[in-house]
Amino acid sequence: MSAPVPQPPPTSVVAVVPAKDEEARVGATVAALHGLAQVAHVVVVDDGSSDQTAAVAEWAGRVEVVRHERNRGKAAAMTSGAARAAELDPGAPVLFVDADLEASAARLGPVVDAVLSGEADMAIAVLPPQDRPGGGFGIVVRTAREGIARLTGWAPTQPLSGQRCLTRETLDGALPLAPGWGVEVGLTVDVLRAGGRVVEVPCDLRHRVTGRDLASQVHRARQLADVVRALAARSGVPRAAVARAATTGRAVR
């Protein structure tokens, strides 16, 4: 039997954009991604939107739209997008991009290059301080960072950054993804535990900042619950203990 023919390293990626009610921003984000030479395909996953997210994405042109009839959560949207990406280009790395980056998504090149060059198995964008009104209370970020550090020994600067590029092999090895908003935390822990090389790459990106109104606080509470669930599932520690650590600032042992 002849030896397998070595495959050349990939030179482009498939961008996957999970989107829920993002009709005002997703078109600009898709257009910006088309401006990146390293992006061969763009997949938008409309996760049960009640607005025209899917239609706006299609109007942006040269995009594959995957529709969820109901909202299934960010992790499910990422999984659906990754499956479509594998159909479009089975060996290509996947670049996950939040739908609200708009024109700044065109600056994701360094994140992609870190993976295409072979430097990293997963590259995560680190955003500059966002200068718009809003911003959370820090508990979700702190819980995520400390939990990842406890489980892996590495404390990421921005543990919840959704802008990340992974080799196909690395992504497939991390499936199934942690549910809901715990997906980024789960990915980081799982990739590091599998021996993957993870780097953070500064990028001048802009996104919508979560505010302090009631709706934003509800969103933050759901996000915290999903992060706690992802950490607990990977630590063998009861979820309640992880939640207590989040509120007291103490490490879980």
N, C-alpha and C positions, 0 to 999 in steps of 0.2 A: 504494500500500500504506500502510495506516495505521501510525502509530508505535506501538511496544510500549507497553502500559499500565504505568506505573511501579508497582512493587510496594511496599506499605508495609513499613517496617522490621519485623523480627521482634520480638515482645514476649515470647517464651518460648523455652526450649531443650529439647533431648532429652538426658537424662543417660544415659551409657553406663558400665556397671560391669563391667570384666573381673574374673572370679573363678575361682580354682582352690583347691579344698578350703577354702572359707570359710563352712561351714555355721554356725559359731559367731558370725559377725559380719555376714554379708550381709543378714540380715533387718532388723537395726537400721539398717544403712546405707540400705537401700531405704526404710524407714519415715521416716528423717530427710529423705531427698530429697523425699518426698511433702509434707513440711512447707514446702518452698520454693515460694513462689508463682510463681517464674519457670520452674519445671520442669513441662512439660506431659506428658512421657512419661518412663518409666524403662525402660531395656533392660539386662538382666543377661546377660552371656555366660559360660556355664559352660564353661570351657576344659578339658574332660576330667577333671573332678573325680572322686575316688574316694569322696567322701562325699555328703551330701544337699544340696549347695549349691543345685542347681536347685530342688529341692522347697521348701527354706526360702525361697528368693526368691519362689516362686509363692505360698506361704502368706502372705507379707507383703502381697500384694494389689496390683492395678493395676500389673502389671509384665509386660513382654514378656521371655521367656526364650529365648535362642538357645543351642543346645547344640553343642559340639564333641565328637565321639565319642572323640577322643584329644586329649592336650595338644599344642597347636600354638604356644604362646608368647603373651606379652602383646600383641605387635604384631598378631598374627593375630586375637586376641580383640577388640582395639580396631577392627580393620578390619571384622570381622563385625558388631560393634555399630553402627559408623557406617553400614554398608549398611542395617541395619534402621531406623536413625534416619531415613535418607533416605526410606524407604518410609512412615514414620509422618508425617513433616513435612519435605518436601523442602528448604525454605529455612531451617529452624531451625538456629541454632548448636548445636554438640555440646559437652556438658560431660562430660569424662572424669573418673571418680571411682574411686579404689581401694576395694576391697570392705571393707577393714578399718577404715574411718573411724568406723563405727557412728554414734552420736548426733551426733558433731561434724560430720558431713556437712551438717547443717542450717545451718552457718555459712558455707557456700560462696556465699552471696548476693553479696558484693562482687566475687567473681571473675566471676560471671555478669553483673552490672551493668556491669562494665568493657567487656564486649563488646556487650551490648544497647544501651548508651548511645552506641556508636560511638567510644568512646575508644581501643579496641584491637581488633586482628584476632585476637590470642591473648592471653589473660590466664592467668597461672600463679600458683597459690597458694604463698605462703611460710609455712611452718609455724613455730611457736615451738619452742624447744628442748624435746625430749621428756624428761620427768622420770622415765621408767621405766628399769629396768636394761637394759643392752644397749648397742647402738651399735657401729658399725663402726670401721674403722681409718682411714677418710678417703681412701684411695687412689682409690676409684671416683669419689667426688665431686670430688676434685682433678683427676683425669684428665678428667672431663666438663667441669668449669668452664674449665680451661685450654684444652682442645680447642675448645670453643665460642668462647672469646675469640680464639683464634688465627685461627679461620675467619671470624668475623663482626665482631670488635672489641668485642663486648659480653660481659661476664662476669656470668652470672646468680648470684644468691645461692644458690639451690637448683636446680641444673641437672637433678636427677633427680626433681623433683616431678611426680607423676602426676596431680595435680589441676589441670586446665587446660581452659579453654573457648575454642573457636575458632569463627569464622564458618564457615558451610558452604563458602563459596568458598575460604577459606583452607585448610580441611581438604582439600578436593578437590584443591587445587593442590599439596599436600604428599604425595599418594599416588603410589606405594606407600610405606608406612611402613617405617622401618628395622626389621630383624628383632629379635625377642626383646626383651631389656632395653635395647637401644640406641634404643628408639623415642622416648623423650623428648628425648634428645640430637639425634637426627636431625630430629625435628619442629622444634626450636628453630633449628637451623642452616638448615633448608630454608625455614622461614617468614621468617626474617630476610633470607636471600639473595634471596627473592622480593620484598622490599620491604615485608613485613608489619610492622605496629606491634605490638610485644610489650611487655607490662608485667607486673611482679610485684606481687601484691596480698597483704599480710599477712592471714592467716586463722588463727583459733584452732582448729586442727584437731589431732586426736590419732590416731595410727596405731600399729600394731604395730612395735616396733623390732627390727631384725635384731640378733641376739646375737653371741656370740663362740665358740659351740660349733662342732663339726665341720660339722654340717649348714649352719649359717649361713655358715661360711667357704667351703663349696662353692658356696652360693648367690652369695656375693660374687664368687667367682672367675668364675662364669658371667656375672654382671652386668658385670664388668670386661671380659671377652672381647667381649661384645656392644657395649659402649660403644666399645671400641677399634675394632671392626669398623665401627661407624657413622661414627666420625670418619675412619678411613682411607678409607672409600668416598667421603667428601666432600672429601678433601684431596689425593688423588692420591699420598699418602705410603704406602709399604709398611706393612702392619699391624705388622710387627716393630718399625719405628721408632717408631710411636705407643706401643707397649707399653714400649719402652725408656725413652721420655720419662716414662711413668707411674711407673716404678720409680726413676728417677734424679731426677725433678723438673725436668728440663731441657726447654726448649721444642723442638718439632720444627721444623726449617727445611728 
